[in-house]
């Protein structure tokens, strides 16, 4: 079952699946045929020795294999929970901005309470983070974009935030009583890559006013954006949480909450996953208003898991 799952995940590339599983290609092919023989149905369509597609039966079988292997992983989690206690590893998939500005106080408190739990941070764009969780490579993902696009994930709203405009001291925009999109669009802009930190919302706001600002540089994290704003490359649009009053010398943050929609950062875990106690505590630290009993029942709730909390 694990071989079949890996082959499907590797776009039917048996060689890649064998490498990922640290075994031989003939061994994988043999196990696939044995599984199909035992089930009495073909999972894959073959052309010679190549796998070309998944059969209708194969799609049903692979869906159930995913559930079975997920439960096998849960069994290990239960054993570790009661056997190892507060020991183990917690893997969190996260964007740079979250890792740099939102997570440090949570990690500091978590390590004090669970010194024998190893923390592993995986960075990437939001779609990559979701796939890390679905593949079992991460326990949790934290991002603003994309996580709700995956029905296989349970997502929890953590907090809301707004963008701010960052300019050098003395910049013309700093002298305005109230920022407008038109005023911002008169200057070159440095902001996030379209995959990150509410960038799509920023683009929509400009487009709704018929504006096409010049985006001269995009970056994956706020520190890079601020660096280039300091060099005079353009006006920065970043998360307000990423601006450090008194520490970002030479820069001024301008409120633009009235121009761009509020953004919601979310935490996600795989639907049906067994959550170790220290994983639950990490979630509660990041989302303080959440109680353990609320977390355990979230998968059976409606569209807003925080309703009534």
N, C-alpha and C positions, 0 to 999 in steps of 0.2 A: 504493500500500500504506500509506503514511504517513497519507493522508487517511482511509482506511478504519479504520485503527487509532484515529485521533483521534476519529472519529465514534462508534465503539463506546465509547471511554473517556468521551465526553461524553453518554452515555445517549441516543444517536441524535439529538442536537440539532445539526443541520448548521450553524446559525448560530454556535453556541458553538465548534464545531470550526473553522469558517472564521476566527473571530476569533483563536483560539489559534494558527492556522497563518499568520496575517497574509495571508489571501487572501479571495476573495469566495465567498459561498454558492453562486452558480451554478457557479463553477469547481470547488468540491468535489463538487457533485452530478454534474457532467459527468464528472469523473475517476472517481467511483464506478461510473457506468454503463459507462465504458470498461473498467474493471477487470473488471466482471462479464461484459461481452461477450467479453473476451479469455479469461477462465477458463471461459466457457460455463456459468456457474451464478450464480444470484442470491445475494447475500450478505445483503441486507436485504429485509424485507417492506415494501411501500409502500401507503399509502392516500392516493391523490392525489399530492401533492408531499411528503407527510410520510413519514418512516421510522417504522414502528411496532414492529418486532421484528427479530430476527436469525434467518435460516433455519438449518436443520440443517447445510447445506453451509457457510453463513456462519460458524458456530461453528468448524468444522474449519479453514476458510480463515484466519480471524482468529488462531487459535492458531498456525498456521504463519507468518503475517505477523509476529507478535510475535517468533518465533524468528529469522526472517530479518533483521528490523530490529535485533534485539539483536546479531546477528553483524556487521551493518554497523557498529554502534557499536564492537564489539570491534576491527574492522579499523582504525577511526580510532585506537583506543587503542594498537594495535600500532605504527601509524605514528608517533604522538606519542612512544611509548616510545623508539623508535630514532632519531627525527628531532630531537625537542626535548630529550631527556635528562631531567634532573630539573627540568623546568619544567611548569607546567600548573596545574590547580585540583583540589582535593580537597574535596568537599562531604560533610559529616557531619550526619545528622539525629539530634537528641538531645533528651532531656528537660532541663528546667531544672536539676534536681538533679544529673544527670550532668555537665552543662556547668559548673556552679558548683563541684562538689566533686571529681569524679573526673578530669576532662579537663585542667585547667590544667597539671599537670606534664608530661603527654604532649605537649600543644601546645607548651610551652616547648622541650622537647627536639627535637620535630619541626621547629620553625622554625629551630633552630640547624643542623640537618643538611640541611634543604631550604629555604633562604631564598628560592628563586625559585618555590616552590609556594604559590599562594594558597589559604588555608583559608576555607571558607564553612560556617558553622553554621546549620542550620535547626532551629528549636525547634517542638515540638508534642506532642500526646499519642502514645502508642506506635503506635496504628493509623495516625495521620497519618504518622508516621515511616516505617513499613513501606511505605505508599503512595508516599511520596517516592522511595524506592529503586526500587520496581516501575515507577514512571513515568520513571525515569532522571533525576530531579531531584536525587538524592543518590547518592553512591557507597556509603555505609555508614549504618547506623542503630545506635544504642546505646540500649537500654532494658531494663527489668526485665519489663514486661508485653508480651503480644500477639505478639511477633515470631515465636514458634514456631507461631502459628496460620496462617502463610502458607507453604504448601509450595513456593512459588516462590523462597523465600529460603533461603540457607544460613545457619544460626545457630551461633555459637560461644559457649560459656559462658566468661565472663571472670573473674568473681569472685563470691563469696557474701558476703552481709551480713545483719545483723539490725536490727530496729527497736529503738528505745529510747524510754522515756517521759521527757518533758521537763517539769519543773515549776519554779516560782520557788523560790528558797532559802527554807527554813523551811516549805515545804508539808507537810501531813500525810503524804503518800505518801513523802516523803524520809526519814521517820523509821522506816519499816518495814524489818525485816530482810530480808524477801523479798516481792516484789510478787506479787499475785494478780490475776486478771482481775476478780474480784468487787470488790476494793478500787478498781481503776481505774474500773470501771463506776459507782461511787458519785459520780463527778465528771463534769461536762460535758467533752466531748472535742473537741479541735481536731486535725485530721489531713488526710491527702491526699484529693484528689478520687478517686472510685472507679476512674478510669482509670490512676492513677499509683502507682508505688513500693510495690507489694505491698499496697495497701489491701484488695483482695479477700481476701487471706490473714488480715488483721486481723479483718475482718468474720466470716470463717468461724470463727476461734478463739472469738470472743464467742458466736456462734450455737451452737457445739458445747456450750457450758456453759449454754445457755438464757438468755443475757444480751442485753439490748437497750440498750446505753449511749446516752446523749443526745449526738449529734454536733451541736455548736452551730455549727461552721464548718468548711468544707473549702477547701483551697487547692491550687494547682498546684505550689508549691515550699516548701521547708523554711524559708526565711527569713521568709516571711509567717506561717507557723505559729508560729515562735518569737516573732515580734513580738507576736502576739495572746496567746500564753501569758504573755509579760512583762507584758501589760496586765491579766492576771488573768481572761481570758475562759474559760479551761479548761485541762485537762491536754493536753499535746501528745504525739502519737505520730508519730515521724519516723524516717528512716534514721539509724542510729548514725554513719554516715560524715558526716552533715550537722551533727553537733554538734562545735563547736570548743572543746576544753578550754582555759579561760583567756581565750577571746575572746568567748564568749557570756555576758557578765557578767550576774549576777543569776539565772542559770538553772543547774539541776542536771540531769544526765542519769542516769536510773535504768535499770539492766540489766533487760531483759525478754526475753532470748533464750530463756528457758525457757517463755515464754508464746505466742510467735508463731513460725511456721516460718521457717527461713532462706530468704532470697531470692537468686535468681541473676540477675545482670545479664548480658545477652547482646549480642553484636555481630552484625550481619547484613549480607549483601550479596546481590545478585541472582544466582540460580543461573545458571551459564554465563557470567557477566560476566568480561571480561578485566580483571585487576587490574594497574594500573601498579605499577612497583617501589616508588615512594614510598607507594602505598596499602598494599602488603604491609608495608612498614616501619612505617607508622602502626599497623596491626593488631598487629604484633609488639610495639610499644611498649606498647600497651594490654593485650595478653595476652602477657606476657614469656615464658611457657613454650612458646609456639608457635614452631615452626621453619617456614621458608619451604616446605620439601618437604612438611611436614605440611599446610600450607594448600592447596597445589596439589592434594593428593589427597583433600581433605575430602569433596567431593561424592559420591565413590564409597564412602564409609564407611557404617557402620551408624548406629544411633540416637545413639550417643555418640561424636562425632568426636574426643574427647580420650582415648578408651580406648587405653591402651598408650603414651601420650606420656610 
